[in-house]
């Protein structure tokens, strides 16, 4: 599942604070004395660049793992991979970057207190950085599920007339404008832009967001699986149970990522499939 972590400035500020803390650790001078020392700024700049590289590496690894090893779908594999790539490899990278930095200063890292004092603190900070991304993921998933429930259209029980919707969606192919009938659309999905995929596995960009698309569709034919997808009943092959009363939906044509149906939508989806 694609998760967008909008935390650029958090990464920058966190890297700067971590760099300041590492430089300040074990120093007997006061903060004001350090501000008057040019060596402090050189050390801070080097530590900041290293910290920023490490944090951005964890950011990149987390996004890649989110796409292929979602926490909700493969929790055991994801935990092991996050620990290895996000913590172990990052710890090794931190040592190599520090080694390169000390080498530029003409200092042998093994003759400094770095491994005894600074490096353990860096490992602790890397560990908590990984925990931050896990917490951020949990928060974003909770918020998306909450918004999905709030934004789900409610059809009054007294309504006897079917809502009138689109019969097709217009797409562009070069200079051509092509109407795609609804019965040829397997699902709509969001990946940066909004796309529709036909049963012939053709993908087209459409201008409408998913919330607007949903208003045009008959709820008997299409179901809002999650914030990223609206799926046609005829595209649903089967589904399997996941931990925490969630479901994984399998479609034809196959979608590139796991399709997770939340606990809040579980009952509605099963009722829809049986309807």
GIVENBEL-V550725 format. One record per pair of residues at least 12 apart in sequence whose C-alpha atoms are under 10 Angstrom apart, sorted by the first residue. I is the first residue (numbers start at 0). J is the second residue. D is the distance in Angstrom with one decimal. If there is no record, write none. Layout:
i,j,d
I,J,D
I,J,D
//
This chain:
i,j,d
0,62,9.2
0,63,9.7
0,64,9.1
0,65,5.8
0,66,4.9
0,67,7.4
0,68,8.3
0,69,6.2
0,70,9.2
0,71,9.5
0,72,9.5
0,190,10.0
0,227,8.7
0,255,9.4
0,256,6.1
0,257,6.4
0,258,7.6
0,259,8.3
1,62,7.4
1,63,8.8
1,64,9.5
1,65,6.3
1,66,5.5
1,67,9.1
1,69,8.9
1,189,9.5
1,190,7.8
1,191,9.6
1,227,8.8
1,256,8.4
1,257,9.8
2,61,9.5
2,62,7.0
2,63,9.8
2,65,6.9
2,66,8.0
2,69,9.8
2,135,9.8
2,136,7.4
2,139,7.9
2,140,8.5
3,62,8.0
3,65,9.8
3,136,9.1
3,139,8.7
3,191,9.9
4,58,8.4
4,61,9.7
4,62,8.4
4,132,8.6
4,135,7.8
4,136,8.2
4,139,8.6
6,58,9.5
6,135,9.9
7,55,9.2
7,58,9.8
10,50,9.2
10,51,7.0
10,52,9.9
10,53,9.9
10,54,6.6
10,55,7.4
10,58,8.9
10,128,9.8
11,47,8.7
11,48,9.8
11,50,9.0
11,51,6.6
11,54,8.7
11,55,9.3
12,47,9.6
12,51,9.2
13,47,9.4
13,50,8.6
13,51,8.4
13,54,8.7
13,128,9.5
14,46,8.5
14,47,5.8
14,48,8.0
14,49,8.4
14,50,5.1
14,51,5.3
14,52,8.8
14,53,8.7
14,54,7.2
14,55,9.6
15,43,8.1
15,44,8.7
15,46,8.2
15,47,5.4
15,48,8.7
15,50,7.6
15,51,7.9
16,43,9.7
16,47,8.4
16,50,9.4
17,43,9.7
17,46,8.3
17,47,7.6
17,50,7.1
17,51,9.5
17,120,9.8
17,121,8.5
17,124,8.0
18,42,8.6
18,43,6.0
18,44,8.0
18,45,8.3
18,46,4.9
18,47,5.0
18,48,8.5
18,49,8.3
18,50,6.5
18,51,9.0
18,121,9.7
19,39,9.2
19,40,9.5
19,42,8.9
19,43,6.1
19,44,9.2
19,46,7.8
19,47,7.8
20,43,9.3
20,46,9.7
20,117,9.8
20,120,9.7
21,42,9.5
21,43,8.6
21,46,7.7
21,47,9.7
21,50,10.0
21,113,9.9
21,116,9.5
21,117,6.5
21,118,9.2
21,120,8.0
21,121,8.0
22,39,7.5
22,40,9.5
22,42,6.7
22,43,6.4
22,44,10.0
22,45,9.8
22,46,7.5
22,47,9.7
22,117,8.8
23,39,8.8
23,42,9.8
23,43,9.2
24,116,8.5
24,117,7.7
24,120,9.6
25,112,9.9
25,116,8.4
25,117,9.1
42,100,9.5
45,96,9.7
45,97,8.9
45,100,7.1
45,101,9.7
46,96,9.5
46,97,8.3
46,100,8.7
48,96,9.6
49,92,9.4
49,93,7.3
49,94,9.9
49,95,10.0
49,96,6.5
49,97,7.6
49,100,8.8
50,93,8.2
50,96,9.6
50,121,9.1
50,124,9.9
50,125,9.5
52,89,9.8
52,92,9.4
52,93,9.0
52,96,9.3
53,85,9.4
53,89,6.6
53,90,8.7
53,92,7.6
53,93,6.9
53,96,9.3
53,125,8.2
53,128,9.8
54,85,9.5
54,89,8.9
54,124,9.9
54,125,7.9
54,128,7.5
54,129,9.2
56,84,9.4
56,85,8.0
56,88,10.0
56,89,7.6
56,92,9.6
57,81,9.0
57,84,8.0
57,85,5.4
57,86,8.1
57,88,9.7
57,89,7.4
57,125,8.6
57,128,7.9
57,129,7.2
57,132,8.8
58,85,8.7
58,128,9.2
58,129,8.8
58,132,7.9
59,85,9.4
60,80,9.5
60,81,7.9
60,84,7.0
60,85,6.6
60,89,10.0
61,77,9.8
61,80,9.7
61,81,7.3
61,84,8.9
61,85,7.4
61,129,8.4
61,132,7.5
61,133,8.9
61,136,9.7
62,132,9.7
64,76,10.0
64,77,7.2
64,80,7.9
64,81,7.6
64,84,9.5
64,85,9.9
65,77,8.5
65,81,9.9
65,136,9.1
65,256,9.7
66,255,9.1
66,256,6.7
66,257,8.4
67,255,9.1
67,256,6.9
67,257,8.0
68,80,8.6
68,81,9.6
68,256,9.3
68,257,8.8
69,136,10.0
69,256,9.1
69,257,7.9
69,259,9.5
70,133,8.6
70,136,8.7
70,137,9.0
71,137,9.6
71,140,9.8
71,241,7.8
71,242,7.5
71,243,8.6
71,245,8.5
71,246,9.9
71,247,9.8
71,257,9.8
71,259,8.1
71,261,9.7
72,240,9.8
72,241,6.7
72,242,7.9
72,245,9.0
72,246,9.0
72,247,7.7
72,257,7.6
72,258,9.2
72,259,7.6
73,241,9.1
73,242,9.5
74,242,9.2
78,133,9.9
81,129,7.8
81,130,10.0
81,133,9.6
82,126,8.6
82,129,8.2
85,125,8.0
85,126,8.2
85,128,8.9
85,129,6.6
86,122,7.8
86,123,9.6
86,124,9.9
86,125,6.3
86,126,6.2
86,127,9.6
86,128,9.0
86,129,7.3
87,122,9.0
87,125,9.3
87,126,9.4
89,122,8.8
89,125,7.6
89,126,9.7
90,118,8.7
90,119,9.7
90,121,8.0
90,122,6.2
90,123,9.8
90,125,7.4
90,126,9.3
91,122,9.7
93,118,8.4
93,121,8.0
93,122,8.7
93,125,9.4
94,108,9.5
94,113,9.5
94,114,8.7
94,118,7.6
94,121,9.5
94,122,9.9
97,113,8.9
97,118,9.3
98,113,9.9
140,226,9.8
140,261,9.4
141,261,9.8
143,225,8.4
143,226,6.7
143,227,9.8
144,225,7.7
144,226,7.7
144,260,9.6
144,261,7.2
144,262,9.0
144,263,7.5
144,264,8.8
145,263,8.8
146,226,8.6
147,210,9.6
147,223,8.8
147,224,9.7
147,225,7.2
147,226,6.4
147,261,10.0
147,263,9.3
147,264,9.2
148,225,9.7
148,226,9.9
148,263,7.7
148,264,8.2
150,210,8.1
151,210,8.7
151,213,9.1
151,214,9.8
151,223,8.4
152,210,9.5
152,213,8.7
152,214,7.9
152,218,9.7
154,218,9.7
161,217,8.0
161,218,9.7
162,214,9.0
162,215,8.3
162,216,8.4
162,217,7.1
162,218,9.2
163,214,9.4
163,215,7.4
163,216,8.3
163,217,8.0
164,212,9.6
164,213,9.5
164,214,7.5
164,215,4.4
164,216,5.7
164,217,7.0
165,180,8.8
165,181,7.9
165,212,9.2
165,214,9.3
165,215,5.5
165,216,6.8
165,217,9.0
166,178,9.1
166,179,8.5
166,180,6.0
166,181,5.9
166,182,8.6
166,215,8.8
166,216,8.8
167,179,5.1
167,180,4.0
167,181,5.1
167,182,8.4
167,183,9.0
167,184,9.0
167,215,9.7
167,216,9.9
168,180,6.5
168,181,7.3
168,184,9.2
168,195,9.0
168,205,8.0
168,207,9.9
168,212,9.4
168,215,9.9
169,203,9.5
169,204,9.7
169,205,7.6
169,206,9.5
170,194,9.8
170,195,9.2
170,202,9.8
170,203,6.4
170,204,6.9
170,205,6.3
170,206,8.9
171,203,7.5
171,204,7.9
171,205,8.4
172,203,8.2
172,204,9.7
179,195,9.4
179,196,10.0
179,197,8.3
179,203,9.7
180,197,9.4
181,197,9.0
181,216,8.6
181,217,10.0
181,220,9.3
181,221,9.7
181,231,8.8
182,197,8.9
182,198,8.9
182,220,9.0
182,231,8.3
182,232,10.0
182,233,8.7
183,196,8.7
183,197,5.5
183,198,5.9
183,199,8.1
183,231,9.3
183,233,9.7
183,234,10.0
184,196,5.9
184,197,4.3
184,198,6.1
184,199,8.8
184,200,9.3
184,201,9.3
184,202,9.7
184,221,10.0
184,230,8.7
184,231,7.1
184,233,9.3
184,234,8.6
185,197,5.1
185,198,5.3
185,199,8.8
185,200,8.5
185,201,9.8
185,221,9.2
185,229,8.9
185,230,6.3
185,231,5.2
185,232,8.1
185,233,7.2
185,234,5.2
185,235,8.6
185,250,8.4
185,251,7.6
185,252,7.2
185,253,9.8
186,198,8.6
186,202,9.9
186,221,8.1
186,222,9.2
186,223,9.8
186,228,6.9
186,229,5.5
186,230,4.3
186,231,5.5
186,232,9.1
186,233,9.6
186,234,7.4
186,235,9.6
186,250,9.0
186,251,9.6
186,252,9.0
186,254,9.3
187,202,9.4
187,203,9.5
187,204,9.6
187,205,9.3
187,208,9.8
187,209,7.5
187,212,8.4
187,213,9.4
187,221,9.5
187,223,9.4
187,227,8.2
187,228,5.6
187,229,5.0
187,230,6.4
187,231,8.5
188,202,9.9
188,204,9.7
188,208,9.4
188,209,7.4
188,223,10.0
188,224,10.0
188,225,9.5
188,226,8.7
188,227,5.4
188,228,4.4
188,229,6.4
188,230,8.3
188,254,9.4
189,204,9.6
189,208,8.1
189,209,7.3
189,226,8.1
189,227,5.0
189,228,6.5
189,229,9.2
190,204,10.0
190,227,7.6
190,228,9.6
192,204,7.0
192,205,7.9
192,206,8.0
192,207,9.1
192,208,8.0
192,209,9.7
193,205,5.8
193,206,6.8
193,207,6.9
193,208,6.1
193,209,6.9
193,212,9.5
193,227,8.9
193,228,9.4
194,206,8.6
194,207,9.1
194,208,9.2
194,209,9.1
194,228,9.5
195,228,9.6
195,229,9.2
195,230,9.8
196,230,9.8
196,252,8.3
196,254,9.4
197,234,9.6
197,251,9.9
197,252,8.1
198,231,10.0
198,233,9.3
198,234,7.7
198,251,7.4
198,252,6.2
198,253,9.8
199,251,9.7
199,252,7.7
200,251,9.0
200,252,6.2
200,253,8.7
200,254,9.8
201,252,9.7
209,223,9.1
209,226,8.0
209,227,7.8
209,228,7.6
209,229,7.5
210,223,9.4
210,226,8.8
210,229,9.5
212,229,8.7
213,228,10.0
213,229,7.4
216,229,9.5
216,231,9.9
217,231,10.0
218,231,9.6
218,232,9.8
218,271,8.7
219,231,9.1
219,232,8.1
219,271,7.2
219,272,9.1
219,274,7.8
220,232,5.5
220,233,8.1
220,271,9.0
220,272,9.7
221,233,9.0
221,234,9.7
221,271,9.2
222,267,9.2
222,268,7.4
222,271,7.7
222,272,9.2
223,260,9.1
223,264,8.8
223,268,8.7
224,246,9.8
224,247,9.8
224,248,8.5
224,258,7.6
224,259,7.4
224,260,5.6
224,261,8.2
224,264,7.6
224,265,9.2
224,267,9.9
224,268,7.7
225,258,7.9
225,259,7.1
225,260,6.1
225,261,7.4
225,264,8.3
226,260,9.6
227,258,8.8
227,259,9.8
228,258,8.1
228,259,9.8
230,248,9.9
230,250,8.5
231,250,9.2
231,251,10.0
232,250,9.5
232,271,8.7
232,272,7.3
233,250,8.8
233,251,8.4
234,249,8.5
234,250,5.3
234,251,5.1
234,252,6.9
234,253,8.9
235,248,7.2
235,249,6.3
235,250,4.7
235,251,6.5
235,252,9.0
235,253,9.7
235,272,8.8
236,248,7.8
236,249,5.6
236,250,5.1
236,251,6.3
236,252,9.2
236,253,9.4
237,249,5.5
237,250,7.2
237,251,9.5
237,272,9.9
238,250,8.7
238,258,9.5
238,259,9.6
238,260,9.5
238,269,9.6
239,259,9.8
240,259,9.8
240,260,9.7
240,265,9.7
241,259,8.6
241,260,9.3
241,261,9.6
241,262,9.6
242,262,9.5
243,261,8.8
243,262,7.0
244,260,9.3
244,261,7.7
244,262,5.3
244,263,8.9
244,264,9.9
244,265,7.4
244,266,9.7
245,259,7.0
245,260,5.8
245,261,5.0
245,262,4.8
245,263,8.4
245,264,8.4
245,265,6.4
245,266,9.8
246,258,8.2
246,259,5.7
246,260,5.0
246,261,6.7
246,262,7.7
246,264,9.1
246,265,6.8
246,268,9.3
246,269,9.8
247,259,4.7
247,260,6.2
247,261,9.0
248,260,7.2
//
